[in-house]
Amino acid sequence: MEVAREVLDALRKVLTEGRTQLRLAYEEDARPQRLLAGRAKLVDHVLTTLWQACYLPSSATLVAVGGYGRGELYPQSDVDILVLLAEEADDALQATITGFVGYLWDLGLDIGHSVRTVDECLAEAEHDITVQTTLLESRRLTGNRDLYSGFVQRVAIAMDPAAFFHAKRAEQEQRYNRFQDTPFALEPNCKESPGGLRDLQTIVWLALACGLGTRWNDLARHGLITEEEVAELKSAERFMQHVRIRLHHIAGRREDRIIFDLQETLAKAFGFSATRNRRASEVLMQHYYRTAKKIVQLNTILLQNIAVRFQSLADATPRPLDGRFRILGDTLDITHDQLFERDPHALLECFLLMMEHPELKNMSARTLRALWRARKLVDAQFRRDPVNRKNFLELFKQPRGQTHEFRRMNQYGILGAYLPAFGRIVGQMQHDLFHVYTVDQHILQVLRNARRFSLDEHAHEYPLMTRLMSAFDAPWLIYVAALFHDIAKGRGGDHSKLGMNDARRFARDHGLSKEDADLLVWLVEHHLTMSQVAQKQDLSDPDVIRGFATLVGDERHLTALYLLTHADIRGTSPKVWNGWKAKLLEDLFLATRRLLHGDLPEAALGVTERQENARERLRYYGLMPGSEDALWKELDTVYFMRHDSEEIAWHTRMLYYRPESDEPIVRARPHQVEQGLQVMVYTRDQRDLFARICGYFSRMGFSILDAKIHTTSHGYALDSFVVLDPASNTGDYRDVIGLIEHELTERLTTQAPLDTPSAGRLSRLIKHFPVTPSITLMPDERGQRYILSIIATDRPGLLYTVARTLAEHDVNLHTAKIATLGERAEDTFLVSGPNLGHSGKTVQLESDLIERLRV
């Protein structure tokens, strides 16, 4: 049945005008429920009018499902409908329904639709918890009432509340896993992330399935939550509704992520203003995180209270624990609602009990509610109490449970109350482009990483770290250092220095020995030092290793710093950590440990050991003893310091029979540890060689992750690169190896002119958190060469831009240390050149670099 154009035009006008009026009313009175219900009613009118205009049969029913069925419709949400049929549709009816849905799309509605009989609905729901959930919130719009009534009855009869509860809880756990189990990501999803609207909707669905009502007040009447918690739920829900509505309005599309691009505008819509130290967006996001944290708390309490209804009496029989606590099923339960008020010591003791009893999987809803209510008891007097200080320190020393219990302490406000410095960084954003968590979540992530070094089940992931942690005399000190390493972020000034004071005060108050206290304070002060040395300095330079060894002083300090640094970098972002960063840290650790044991610098750097290992590999590949001599006599000690035995063997296999080749030799292979390619270039040294190679990789769209430049004693360049294609999803580079070897060889043979650097495509984050480029150029300790340090926004072709600029100023490059931290590049180069001693020409070089590094 074709609908008249004037009918469609009239409906389109109704939609447009209705949406406009609802948005204006919302901006005037800021009542989210009025907007959501108003949009649902507006669409109700359009759908029922069109249903009648299409002359759908009276035997069918049009049903709203999902969020639309709940009577809530966000500005850019889908309109989910079910066309319910008494029997399977014939071709004519199918064509009519298809036309009906097509008209809805023509009107500008994003329709999610299904066409099913009642039997088909129940069959789908039986196998798909999402369909079952959608049907639970159905609402008849128009059509056959009897069919719909029978449908509702059969859905209710088919509902198994216990099975539904367990399925929804499992679904929530999976959803939490997708978002790294935290609401504190820097660009959270206000609908799906932990602490988002989906957590609240899950409770509503479970209440419906269990016959507990549809409103928060209904749950209070059933004794599942208190009146105070009802008020908190309503407030949190209203805020999250505002967030999602305003995101849709600002973005003009269905956008549920609070992405950086929208945060400042969203903050303005809420009326947040910048402070002296924080942007308006940071004020908004801290409010968001605290609201999300509260939602997670209430979701946990409600899930546990509902779960009690499905436990057997045997499981729910309490077992006394110590007179104040009892075990209820697999949860820790308090024996009296006012326990913490009567005995504040129990506040920390309950976390100790969770660690001491592996059979306990959680705290009961009653215990969690009492914890949250009692957090204000943790005041200055509480913190001075010797019993509480002893209990808090014992938390670090337990054989299990640190990760879960410190997260729980933070979740319920106990950790921030006991350590006020920690409380100040809860929900604090980090706009440094490589941390993906708020400060408190990053700290707890580092604590988790350090804790994993002690666990046998993670030994396969971190074999060296596990050996070191198991042999360390006080692993708990590493956990304390993890808790304090970034605790002074956001105060202004050097957070490492400020954090030292907090750590020193903690050590004094909690009775740490002088040796342990000194190590803790030193770790907080130097928690960034090892990564800076490993990523920015030349680890083949004995003076670098000697200087680092002098700083650490002994193996205990070295091991503790290595463990903390490894845990810290892994706790920033998945993008920051990779295999070669791990290897840099490991190389620095092993070389420094050898030096502390009394080895000479060359032995400490493992030169002899690497050569012997490389020879063993060459014998494995069938090379006769002595085959390597012709090439190796042209390579100095620095080469063997910079390359591991596997790389040395690879280079030698490619070059041993042609150490004086007249033609460039380019070889590539998949990287042995990480994704990407290793590329070796061997050729007679030529002007602008490094820039020419970088230009080729830039033109190919590759990012250079590592570069080692070496010149042999007979005037050949032996350069090694690790390159990555950011556009590759598979990580398989075998198809391009031949192309790279051929094209780069030809480019070096013809000595093609240098390409013009390409600007490259920038990350959207850079627009909001740009990195101001900075240049540092200073002579090395011997005064023979210069160290050039560059901080800039990472982007394709960055290294080529630098290399070309250096070439234009007759600057020779000897080594390059590439360190990419998220969107931020911190690269260090060892350079020389006739103009570097001339102040005017040096200033011009720095000016040109700064100009070209701006984005």
N, C-alpha and C positions, 0 to 999 in steps of 0.2 A: 504493500500500500504506500503510495507516494504521498508525502506530506507537503502541503502547500508552502511555497516559498515565504508567503507573508506570515505563516505560523512560526516558521523557523526564525525569521527576522525578529518577530515579536519576542520570542523566547531568548534570542541572543541579546536583545535590548534589556530584557528583564534581568538577565545574568549580569550584564555589564553595569547597569545602574545599581543593582542590588549589592554587588561587590564593592562598588565605590562608596555607597552609603555606609556599609558595614565597616569599611576601613576608616572612613572619616569618624564614625562613632567610636571606634576603638581608639583612635588617636586622641579623641576628646576625653573619654572616660577610662581608658586602659583596663577594660574588663574582658579578659581573654575568653571566658566561658560564653559571654554574650556573642562574641565574634564567631566562635567555633559552632555554637548552636545555630546562630543566624545563617551561617554559610550552609549548614546541613539542611535547614528548612528551605532556603532559597533553591538548593539543588533538588530537594524533595518536590517542590512545585514544578520545576522544569521537567523532571523525569515522569511524574504522574501525568502531566499535560501531554507530553510526547507519547507516552504509553497509550493514552486514549486516542490520540491523533493517528497512531499506527494501527488501531483496532486489533490489539492483541487479544486473544481469546479469553473469555471469562473463566476458563478452567485453569489458566496460568496465574502465577503470582510474582510480582516484582518485590524483591527483598533487598534491603540494605544490609551489608555485612561489614565486619572489621570495624575500624575506627568510625567509618560513616554510619554503620549500624549502631554504634554507641551514641550517635548524635553529635559527633565532633568532626569537623572538617577544617583542616588547616589550609591556608591560602593556596598552596601549591600541591596539596595531597591528591593522590588518586581517589576516584570515586568507585568503591568496590560494590558491585551488585551481583545478585544471584537471580537468574530467571528460573523460577521453580515450576516444574511441570508435573502434571498428574501421570503422564506417560511419555515415552520417548517421542521427540518431535519428528513429524514427517517433513518432507522436503519443502512443502509450502510454508509450514510454520517456521522451519529453520531459516528460510529466506526472509520472512517477516522479522524475525528476531535479529538477523544480521543487518537488515535495513535500520531497525530501531537503534542498534548500537552505533551504526555508521553515522546516523543523524546526531547522536550524542557527541561523537568526535568532531563532527562539523561545527557543533556549537562551542567547541573549545574545551570540552571536559575530558580530562584524562581518565578513561574508563578502564577498570579492571573487572572483567565480567566472566561468569561461568553460566552454563545452561545445563541443569541437571534435574533428574527426578529425585524424589525423597530417598529412594533406595540407593541411587548413585551417590547422593550426598553422604549418606551413612557409610557406604563402602569406602569412599575417599577419606572420610574422617577417621575410619578405623586404622588406616595405614599412614596417615599424615597428621601429626599433632598440630601443624599450622592450619590445616583445613578445619580440624575440630575446634580450634580456638576461634577461627573466623565465624563459624556457625553459631558459636556460643553467644555472640553479640549481634544477633540478627534483629531486624526490625522490618515489619511489613510496610511497604509503601502504598501498594495498590494491588488489586487483583483478588483472587479467590481466598476468602477468609478461612474456610474450612480446610483447604489444602495447607495453608500456613499453620493453623492450629495443630493439625495432625503432625506436621513437620516438627514443630517445637516440642510436642510431647515425645516423639520418637527420639529426638536428639537428647532430651533429658533422660529418657529410659536407657539409652545407649551409653550415657556418661558413667564412667567408673572414676569417682573422685580421687581415690588413692592412686590409680594408674596415671590419671591426668596430672596430679600433683608431682609425682616422681618424674614424669616426662617433661613438665615445664621447668622443674628444678634442673634437670640435666640440660635442657635447652638453654637456660640462663648460664650455666657453667660454660657451655660451649661459646655462647655469646661473649662472656667475660674473657675467655681465652683469645678470642679474635681481637680484643682490644687490650691485650697484655695484662688483663686482670686489674686494670686501674682506671679510675675516672680522671686521672691527673695528667693525661697527655696534653701537649700544648695546643692541639687542634681537636678537641673532643667532639664526639657526635652526641648532640643533646637528646637524640632519640634512642640510640642503640648502645652507647657507651655505658659501662657501670655507673650508676648514679643518675642515669638519664630517664626519660619518660617511660621507656620500656620496663624499667624496674617497678614503676608504679602500676603500669598496666598489667604486669604479671600478677600482682597482688589482687587486682580487680578480677582477673580471669579465674584465679583460684577461689576467690570468694564466691563467684557465680557458680562454679562447679560444685562447691561444697554447700551451697544453699545458705551462705552467710550474708547475702545482701549485695548491693552494688555501690554502696557509699561508705566513706570512712567512718561515719557515725554508726553504721550497721556493725562494723568490725568492733567498735568500742562497746556496743551493746552486748556483743558476744564475748566480751572480756579478752579480746586478742590484743588490743592496744588501749592506752590510757587517753583521757580527754586531752592532756597536754600533747601527746603524740599525734592526735587527730589534728590539732592546730598546726603542729609542725609539718605534717603531711600536706595539709591544704596550702600552707604558705610555700612549701617547696614545689608543689605541683603548679601553683599559680606562676611562680618565677620561671619554671621550665617551659610552661606554655607561652609565656611572654617571649622567651628566648627563641623558641621555634617559630612563632608567628612573625617576629621581627626579622629573623633570618630569611624567611620566605619573602617578606615584603622587600627587604633590602636587596637580596640577590635576584629577585624576579624569577626565581626557579625553585624547584624542590631541592633545597640545600639545608641539610641538617647538621653539617659539620661547622663548628665555629672556627673557620679558617682565618689565618692572619689577615687576608685581604678585607675581611668584613668586621674584624674585632673593634677597630676604632669607631666605625660608623655605628656598630651595635651598642658600644658604650655610650655614645652620644644619644642614641634613642632611649637608653635607660636613664639618662641624666647624670652619668658619672663624669667627673672632671679629673684632669691630671693633677697630681700632687707634686711636691718639690722633687721627689725621687722616683715617681712612677707615672707612667702613661695612664690615660683614662682606661685603655684596654686592659692594663694590668690590674687596675682596681676592679673592673668588671669581672675578669677571669678569676681573681681570688674569691670574689663573692660566688661565682659559679662553682668553683671547686668545693667550697665549704657547703654549699647547698647539695651538691652531688654526694659529698661525703655523708651528709645527714640522710639522704635518700638510701644510700647503701646500708647505713645502720638500721633504719626502720624496715627496709626490705628484709634484712637478716633476721630481725626480731620477729616479724610477721611470718616469715617462712618457717621459722622454728616453732612458733605457736601453732600454726596450721599443721605442721608435721606431727605434733603430739597426737592429733586426732586419728592418725593412721598407724600409730605404734601399738603393739600388743601390750597387754597389762604386764606381761613378764618383762618386756623390754623397759617399761616405764617404772618398774619397782626400784626405788632408790636404795643405794648402798652408802652408808656413812663413810666419810673419808677421814675427817679430823675433828668432828664436832661443829665446825662452822661451814664445811662444804660437804657435798655428797655427790655421788655419781648417779646420774639419771640417764639410763640408756648408755650412749657414748658421749654424754655432755657433762660438763662441770656445772653443778647447781649450788646456789647458796641456800643455807637452811633457814634464813630469815631475810625478809625484804629490807630490813634496816641494818644488815650486817656491817656494811662499810661505814655507816655513820657511827655504829657502836664500837667498831674496831678498825680504824683506818689502816692499820698494818696489813689487813687482808687485801687491800687494793693491789699491792704488788705481789703478795703471796699467791693470789689466784693465778697469776701468769706463771709463777714458778711451778705450781701444781700442774698446769697444762704441759709444761716441759718435762716434769718428772713422771708423768703417767701417759705412756704412749697409747693406752687404750682410749684416751679422751680425744675426740675429734673436734669438739667445739665447746663453746660455753652455751648454757641454756639461755633462752630469751630473757628469763627473769634476771639472770646474772648480768647479761649485757645491758639490760635496761638500768639495773642498779649501778653498774660501772659508769654509764654515761651520766646518770644523775649525780654520782658521787665525785666526778672529776674535779669539782670546785673545792673538795676537801684537800686537794694536793696544793698546799700553800707553803709559805716560807717555813712555818713550823714543821710541817710534814717533811719538807726537804732536809731539815736539820736533824731529824730523828735518826739516831744511829742504827736502829733496826731497819728503817726504810732504806738507808744508804747501803747497808749490808745486803738486803734483798735485791736492790737494783743492780748492784755489782754481780751478784750471783746469777742474774739473768744471762750475763755474757758467758759465764763459766759452765753452763749446763751442757750436757753432751748432745742435746737435740733441741729443736723448736725455736731457735732465735728468729728465723725468717718470719714464721707465722705470728709469733707472739709480739714482736716489735711492730709488725704491721697492725696487729689488733690494738696494741697500746696507742698507736698513732690514730687509728680509726676512731677510737672512743675518747680521744682527748687526753689520755693519761700521760703519754710521752711528752707532749708539748707542755703539760702542766708541771711535770717533774723537772724538765729541762726547758725553762722559759726561752732560752736562745733557740731551741728547736721549734718551739711554738710560733716564733716570729717568722719562720720560713715555711710554715705549712701553707701550701697553695701558692707559693711564690714562683712566678714564671722565670725562665732563664732565656733571654733573647740573645743567645750566642750562636745560634744556627746549628749547633751539633748536639746539645742536650735536647732530648725529646720529652723529658719529664720535668715536673716542678721540682724545686730543690729538695723538699722532703722526700718525694718519691725516688729521686735519684739517689739520695743517701741510703734509703732502705734497699734500693736495688744493688748498691755497692755492698751493703751488709750481706745481702743474699748471695752475691757472687763470692765474697770472701768465705762465707759459711760453706758453700759448695766445695771449696777446696778441701774441706775436712771430711767429706762424705764419700764413702766407697763407691756409691752408685754413679758418681760423677768423675771417677778417676780416669775413665777412658777419654773424657773431654779435656781434662787438665792434668796429664800425668806428672809433669814436673812440679806444678803447683801443689798437687796432692802430696807428693813426696816431701816438699819443703814444709807444708803446713803440718803434716803429721810429725815431722821432726822438730818443729818449732816449740820452744819451751812454754810459751804462753799465747796460744792462738786467740784467746779472748781479748788480748790487747789489740789485735788487728781489727776485731769487731768494734771495739771502742773507738779506735782511730777512724774507722769507716763512718761511725756515727757523727764524729766531730769534724771530719775533713772539710766539709763545705758549710758548716753550721753558721758561719759569719757572712754568708753571701747576702748581698743587698744592703749592707750597712754603710757602704762607702769605704774606700780604702782597700788595702790588701787583705782579702778574706783569710789568707793563710796566716798572716800575722795576727789578725784579730781572733781567729779561731784558736791560736796557740794559748791565748789568755783564758779562753773558756775551758780548754783541755787541761791547762795547768790548775785551774780552780777545781775542776772535777777531780783530778788526781789527788789534790790536797784534801778535799772534803771526804773522799772515799778511801783514804788511807793507803794509797798505792805506795809501794817501795820507791826509793829514790831512782833506782835503775829503771823500773817500769814507768814511772812518771816522766823521766827524762826521755825515754823512747817514745812515749805517747805524744808528748809535746813536739818532739823532733819530727815525727811522722806527719803531724798536722801542718807543721811549718813547711815541710819539703815534699808534700804529697804530689806536687806538680813537677818536681825537679827531674825525676828519672825519665819521664816521658819527654820532657824538653830536651834533655841530653840525647836520648835515643833518636828522636825524630829531627833534631836540628843540628846536631854536631856530628863531626866525622869520627865514627867509631873505629876507623882504621888508624887514627892518630893516637900513639901511645900517651901523649900528653893529656888527651881528653879522658882516657881511662884512668890515668894516674890522678888527675884532678878529681874525678868522681869518687875514686877509692879514698882519697883524702877526706872528702866530704862525709862519706858514710862511716869511715873509721874502722868498722869491724863487720864480721859476717852477720851478726845478729841484726844490726841496723840495715844492712844490705838486703837480707832476706825479707825482713818485715816491710821495707819500702817496695820491694819487687812485688810481693803479694798484694799490698794495698794498691799500687799503681795498676797492676793487671786488672784487679776488681773494679777500679775506678773507671778506666777507659771502657771496659765492657759495659758499664752501667750508664753510659751517656746516650748511645744510640746504636742500633744495628749498623747504620751507615758508617760509623766512625771506626769500629773495630774490624780488622782484617788480619789475614795471615802474616803479611810482611811487617805489620806493626808489632805483632806478637814476636816475630823473629828478631826485630830490632831490640826489643826489651830483653829477650832471652840472650842475645849476643852480648849486650851490655852487662847483664847480670853475670854470665859465665866468665867473661873476660875480667871483670872486677873481682870476682871471687878468686880466680887464679892468682891475680896480682896480690890480693890480701893474703893468700897462702904462701907468697914468697917467690912466685915465678917472675922471670924477667918479662918486660913488656912484650917482646916478640912471642914468647911462649904463652903469655897470658892471652894474647890475641889469637892463639891457636894456629899460627902459620905452619909450623912443622906438621901438626896433626892434620890440617887441611890438605897439605901436599900429599901426605901418606895416604889419606882416605881417597884423594883424587887418583893417585896411582893405582890403588886397588880397583877402583871403578874402571880405569882404563884397561887393566889386565882382564877384567870381566868382559869388556867389549872386544877383547882379542888383540889389543895393541901390544907390541913387543916392548920389553923393558928398554928404556932409553928413547922411545919414540917421542916423548914429550920434551926432550932436552933442547932441541933447536928452538922451540918456541919459548920455553920457560926461561932460557938464559937472557931473553929480551924483556922479561917481566920482572919488575922490582917487588920488594916486600909489600909495598902498599897495595899492589894488585891482589896478592894472596890474602891480605887482611880484609879487603873489601868484598871478596867473593867467597861463597861457601864451596865445599869440596865438590858438590854436585855440579855447580855452575862451572867451576874450573875444569872438571872432566868434560863437560859438554863443549866448552870453548876449545879445549885441546883436541877433541875428536874432530872438530870441524876445521882446525887450522894446522895440526901438527905437520902435515906434509906440504904446506904452502905458507910458511911464515913470512915470505917476501913476495906475496902475490902482487901482480901488477894490476889486477882487477879488484874492485870492491867485493867483499864477501858479506852477504846478508843472510842470516838464518833466523827462523822463527819457530816457536813451538808453544803448545799450551803451557800455561804456568803450572809449575809442579805442586803449588800449595793452594793458590786461589784462582778465581776466574781471571780470564785475560790471557795475554800472550807475553812471552819473553822474546825479545828481539835482540840479536847480536849483530853489530856492525864492525867490520874489520877492513880498514883501508888506509892507504897512505894519508897522512894528515893533510888537510886542505883548509883553506880559508872558509870560515863560516860553516864548518861541517855540522856542528851541533844545531845551529839555527836551521840548516837545510833539512836535517833529519826531523826536527820538531815541526817544521813547516809541512812536511809530508804527512806526519801523523795528524796534524791539525786539519789538513785538507780531507783526510780520510774520516774525520769525525771521531778520532780516538782521543781519550784522555790519557796523559802520561802519569802513571802512579809512582814510578821510581826510575831514576836515571843514574847510571854509574859511568863516569868518563875516565878513560885511562889512556895515557900515551906511552908506548913502548920505548925502549932505549934506542931502537933503530928507526924511530919516526913514524910509527904506525898508530892510528887511533883504534883502540879496542873499547867500544862503547856498548853498554847493555841497558835495555829499557824494559819496563813492564808497562804494557798499555792495555786499556780497557775500552770497549765500545759501549757507551752508556745506553745506546738504542737496542742493544742485543738482549733479547729475553731468554734465549736458550743457553748462552754462555759457551756455545760451541763455535770455536774460531777456526776449525780445521779447513774450512772452505776458502778462507782468505789468506792462509799461510803462503801458498804459492804466489798469489797476487802481490803480497807485500814484498816477498823476496825478490820478485822480478822487477816491480816498479821502483822500489827503493834503490836497487842496484843500478838500474838505468839512470835514475836521478843523480846518483853520486858519480857515475861515470861521466855523464855530460856536464856535471856541475851546473845544473839549471839555476836560473836566477831565483832569488828568494821571493816567495809569494807575499802578497799583501795580507796582513793578519785579518782574520774574520772576527766580527764581534761575537758570534756564537749566541746560542739561545740561553737566556738567563732563567734561573729558577724564580718562581713567583715569590718565594720568601725574600729574595734579595730586594724586591721593591719596597718591602716594609721594614727590613732590618739590614740596610746596606752596610758593607764593611768599608770603612774609610781606609784607603791604601796608605801604607807607611813603608819607608825605606830606611834601612840602617846599613852603612858601609864603614867598616873599620879594619885596620890592619890586623893580621894574625899575630900570635905571640912572637914569632920569629921576625916579623916585619918584612917578609918576602912577598907575601900575597895578601889579599883582602877577603874579608868575609862579608858577603852581601846578604842581608836578611830582608825578605819581602813578605808583607801581610796584605792580602787582597781578596776580593771576591773570586771564588773558584768558578771557572767557566771553560768551555772548550777553547783550545788555542791559547790559554793563558801562558803556558811555558814557552810557546813559540813567540808570543809577544815579547816576553822577557829576553829570549835568546836573540831575536832579531835586533832589539834595542842595544843589547850588549855588543853585537857584531858591528852595528853602526858606529859605536864609540871605541872600536878596536880593543875590546875587552875579551880576554881569553878565559874560557870556562874550564875548570879542572875537576870539580865535583858538583853534584846537585843533590840536595836532600829535599824530597818532595813530601810535604805533610799536608794532607787534606782533612780538615775537621768539619764534616758536614758540608756547608756551603762556603767555608772559609779556608783559604789556602795560606799556609805559613811555610814558605820555601826558603832554603838557605843554600847559598852558592859560594864556592871557593874560587876566586877569580884573580887574574893578574892583567897588567896592561900598562903601556907607557904613560897613559894619561891619568892613571889613578892617583898619582902623587901630586897632580896639579889641581889646586882647589877649585879654580874656575871651571875646569872641564868636568870635575867630579860633581859639582853643583848642577851643571847642565845635564849630566847623565841621570842624576836623581830626579830632576824636574821632568825629563822626558819619560822616565819610568812611571812617575806618579800620574802624569797626564794620560798615559796609555792604559794604566791599570784602573782608571775610574770607569764605573759602569753607568 
